[in-house]
Amino acid sequence: MFEVLVYVYENYWQGAACPEPDRLGRKLMAAGFEAEEIQDALVWLDGLSAAAQGTQIDLLVKACSDSAGLVGVAAGILPQSSHSLRVYSVAEQMHLGAQSLGFVSFLESAGVLPPHMREIVMDRAMAAPGDPVTLDDLKIIVLMVYWSFGQEPDALVLDELCDDSQGRLAH
């Protein structure tokens, strides 16, 4: 499934340019991907699209309520405090593993993964196969979340997401 996601990211680098699922499925089949991989990827992408659209609607409602002088609570959205802490469930800890959760924490502490995007990353990681989800697969998930918002991570983040850490040698 992740090979299909990488193909989609590379060929439709702007999420809005991506064709509808039926047409995308045909293009992926023509590119040589297996039907089961394509189906898994399309279901996963549908979940990503739903999560991103829901979040964008929530952010729009919050922005409108803030500009109208309303408190975020009136719009049903509470902003995350800088003192808040995300506690991962046992299921999340087991499915993602320490290395992937550490990477999410790193991105968040570096200020490049805002809370709303982190939650989509967690949702999509929980929907991904693998126990635990590998760090390379998690990096693809993070890229796809950025893609779904029509954003490209800055160069340093993109380098970290696309870097093959297996070739590194610690000194």
Secondary structure, DSSP 8 states (H G I E B T S, - for coil): -HHHHHHHHHH--SGGGS--HHHHHHHHHHTT--HHHHHHHHHHHHHHHHHHHHHHHHHHHHHHHHHTT--GGGGT-----TT------HHHHHHHHHHHHHHHHHHHHTTSS-HHHHHHHHHHHHTSSSSS--HHHHHHHHHHHHHHTT----HHHHHHHH--GGG----
